[in-house]
């Protein structure tokens, strides 16, 4: 049980408010320590090794992950559903149409208090980060941010796990990541949650992060301060480099990470016309910040190319590179399954109850049921 559930159980029917903090939730890795991130990565590694040998430990038998999706999803939804099934648990998929929450209906607080008492953890994907934060504030169980407009912790744990696999034996402190394109999660576009979470986890693990962007899309002062704070808190020695020239540091990069230049519905999301959007996005990003064969040729022979997907072939990454020998895109996508197993296990596993206690409660229930059969 988490602390809030334990306290509620100990006080019988008396009302107890949620006791969880950001550290109990997985809203972003900035709320966790280097040791905690490494533990999730180690559990992920062990579960993937077991998976490859046909073993799927049933360590979450009886556990339920409530999944609230206010936006569409492929990788996040399927990876968490498969992860829970393969670990012996259940994932309950919920959409606005299947819930009462929303304008003129049940409040987010009431939804959180009810749903979190029935599940062992909650996954939320919502365009509005305030939705996830509001739910977490009143939740009795841990909440996982499934990818909003500011953070995407479940994606980037898969990313750094993929980096570990690609460069086995190389410590994170010796890895350099170059993120190409939009490194600025500003209020107008707010469409780079993976970038922000990746930047944060690199700071925690001690990786060198190169933000390669036009000046208008470089990291905000707040995100730079967060990077520096996380590096200091964890004693990681992480370095942040900001440049507008892809050639300046390409020879140092172990990983080139792309992200969408534009996404479907971006014009409606930003309130800009297609022409205005092109002027402030496409024209400043393409082709200078595209990952193509010419850029890859300037990098290390072992450089890995990554992208969280969905993406736009021949825009942020050319098809030649997307399907080429340096591509880690589909390995990265596959690792979402194993990383989600690692997260779910670390969030929900609480060990097996003592056998005598199981026998005691089973015996009581069976005795009660036996009496019903006598009627």
N, C-alpha and C positions, 0 to 999 in steps of 0.2 A: 504493500500500500504506500501511496505517497503521503507526506505529512498531513495534508488536509483530510484525506480519507481516514487515516489512523485516528486523528483527533475527533472526527465526527463519529467514528465507531465507538470511541471510548466515552462519549457523552450521551449515548443512547439517542433519544428523540429530540434533544435540545438543538436548536438551530446553531450552526457554526458557519461563519463566513469563510470563503476560500482563503487559504493560507499561502498559496504559491507565489513565487517571484519570477522575474524574467529568467533567472538562472535555472528554475525548475522547468521552464518551457524551452522549446527550440525555435525561437523567433529569429535568431541569427547567431552565428558562432561568436560574435563579439561579446555575448553574454556568458561565454564559457572559457575555460582555461586551456592552455596548450595540452596539459595532461588529459583533459577530458576529450579533446579532439582526437588525440592519439589513441585513446581507449576505443572510441567509436571506430577508428580506422583499423585497429587490431581485431576487433570483433567482426568487422566487415571482411577482413582477410581470412579469418578462420571459417566464417560461414561460406565464403566463396570456395575455399578449398574443399569443404565438406560437400558443397553443391556439385563440384566437378567430379567427385567420387560417388555421386548418387545418394548422398546422405543429406537429409533435411531435418535437422534437430527440431523436435516439437517443443521448443522452449517457451512458446507463447500459447500453449493449449488453453482454450477457454477465454483468451483475451480478445477484446473488441476494440478496433480502431474506427472511430466515427470520422467519416470523410465528408466535409462540407465544401462543395464546389460551386462557386458563384460564377466561375469562368470555365471555358473549355480546357481540356487537358488530354494528352495521350501518355507521355512518358511518366509523368508524376502519378496519375491515377493508376495506370496498369502496374507500375513498379511497386507501389504500396499495396495494391490488392494482391498481387502475386506474392509479395514478401510475407504478408500476413497469412495467406493460405499455406505457403511452404513452411512457415514456422508453427503451424497448427492453430492459428488464430483466425479471426474473421474481420473483414473490412466492410463497413456499412456505408454505401455510397448515397449521399444526400445532395439534392439540388434545391433551389428555391421553390420549385413546384412541389417537392415532397415535404417541405417544412412550412411552418406557420410564420416564420420570421419575416419581417419586412414592413414597409409602409402600411399603416393601418392594421397591422397584425401584431403578433407577439414581439416583445422587445428582444434585443440581442442578449440582454442580461438574463431574462427569463429562459431563453433558449439555452444559454450557456449553463445556467444552474441545473436545468433538467437533463440536458444531453450529457454533461460531464459526470453526472451521478450514475449514468447507465453504461458509460464507456471507460476504457482504461487509458485512452489517449484520444486526442482530436487532431485531425489534419484539416487545415483550412486553406483554400485558394480563393482569394478575393482581390479584385482590382483596387479596392479601397483598403489601405492598410489599417484604417481605423476600425474596420470590421473585425480583423484578427485581434487587434489589441483590446478591443472592447470585450470580445469573447474571453480572451485570456485573463482579463481582469476579474471575471466572475466565474472562472472555471475551477472545478475541484480536481481535475486531472490535467496532465501536461498537454500543451498545445504545440503543434508543429506548424510552422509557416510553410505552406506548400507552394509558395511562389506568388508573391504579390507584386507591387510596383516598386518596392524598396529593397527587399531581400529574397533570397532563394537558398536557404541553408542546405536543403536536401540535394540540390543540384551540385553545389560546390564540394560537398564531401565526396561525391562520386568523382568529381574532377580531380581533386588532389589524390584520391585513391588510384585513379588511372595514371597519374603522373608517377606515383610510386611504382606501379607495375611496369611502366615504360622505361624507367631508369632504376632498376633494382639495385639496392645497396647504396644509392646516392642519397645522402641526407637532404632533407628539405632546405637546409641552410645553404646548400650548394646548387640549388635550382633557381633558374631565372624564368619568369613568366612575362611575356609581352602581350598585353591586351590591346587589340587593334580596334580603333573606332571610337565609339562613344564611351567615355569614362566619367561622364557627368550626369548623375541622377538628379537633374534639376526639376523644379516644380512644373515646368511646361511640358516636358516629354516624359520624365519619370518612367523610363522604359528600359533601364539597365539594372534590374535587381541582381542578376547573376554577377555582373561586374562588381557591384558594391560588396556582395557577400564574398566573392573571390578575393577581392582586395583585402578584406578583413581577415580571412582565413590565412592568406599569405603572411600578413603581419603577425599573426599568432604563431605560425609555424616557422617563421624566420626566412621566408623566401624573398628573393629580390623581385619586386613588381615594377614593371615598366608600363606606364600609362602612355600609350602612343596615340595621340589624338590631335585634331586641330585645336587651336587655342580656345575656341568657344566651347569645346566639349571636354576639356581637361577636368580632373577631379576638383570638387569644391573644397573650399578651405575647411569646412566641417569634416569631410571625408578624409582629408589629409591629416587633420588633427586626430581623428579616430585611429587611423593607421599608426601614427606615431605613439599614441597612448597604448594601443594593444601590443606593439612591439616592446615598449618599455615595461609594461605590466608583466609580460611573459618572458622578458629577458631574451628575446628571440634573435635580436640583431638584424631584423628585417630592414630592407632598404626600399625606399620608394623613389623611382626616377620618372620624371615627366618630360616628354619630348613631343614635338610635332613632326619629327622626321623619322620615318620607318627605317631608314638606312643607318641612323646614328648608332643604334644598339643591336641591330639584327644579328650580328655575329656572336653576341653573348646569349641569345635566347635559347632556352631549352624547349620552350613551348610557345607557340603562337596561338592566341585565342581570339576567335572572331565572334561577333554578335550581329544581329540584324541591323541593317541601316534603317529600314522602315518595316513596319508590320501592318498586317491587315487591320483596317479600322483606325490607323494612327491619325489620319486627318480628323476624324470625328472625335477622337480622344483629346486632341490638342486644340481643336477649334480652328485650325488653320485650313486654308484652301490647299488643294493639291499643288498649286504653283508655289505658294508660300512654303509648304512643307519641303518641296524639292530644293528651294533656295537655301533653307537652313539645315537640311539633312543630307539629301542626296548629293548636291553639288559640292558640299564641303568634305564628304567622306569618300566619294567615288571619283576616280579610281585609286587615289593616293593611299587609302588605308585598306585596300583589298588585299587579301592573302592570295597570292598567285604564284606560279612556278618561278618567276623571276625573283620574287622576294625570298621564297624558300631556298633557292639556290645559293643565296648569300648567307644562309644560316648554317648552323652545325649540321653535319651529316645525319645526326640522330634526332634532329628537331621534330617534335610532335605537333601536329595541327589539331586544334580542338574547337568545338562549337556546341553549345547546349542543345541546339535544335528546338523547334523547327527553324529552318534557315532558308535563305534564298540563293540557290545555286547561281554562280556566275555574277553574284553581286558582292557580298562580303567575302566569299571564298569561291574561286573558280572550280568548275566541275573537275578539271584536271587534277587539282590538289585535293578536292573533296573525296575523290575515289582513288587517289594516288597512294604511294607507299608511305608517305609521312602522315597520312590521315589517321587520327585516333577517334574520329567522330562516332563510329558505331560501337567501338569498344567502350567509349565514354557513356553512350546510351545504355549499353548492356549493363554497365556497372551501376546504373541507377538502381537496378533490382537488388544487387548485393549491398549497396550503401544504405538503401531503405531498410533492408534486413538489419543492418548494423544499428541504425537509428532506432527502429522499433524494439529491438532486443534491449538496447541500453535504456530506453524510456520505460518499457513495460515489464521486463523480466524482474521478478521478485522472489525467485527460488521456489522450490516445492514445499508445500506445507508438510509438517511432520506426519508420518504415516498414522500414528495413533489418533491424531486430530481428524484426519480424513476418515478413518474407520469409525470414530465416534459420531461424526455428523452424518455419515452415510447410514450408519446403523439406526440413528434416530429417525431419519427420513424414511428409510425402508420400513421401520416399525409402524410409522404413521400410515404409510401406504398400505401395509398389510391389513390394518384395521379397516380401511375402506373396502378391501376385498371381502371382508367378513359380512358386509351388509348385503 
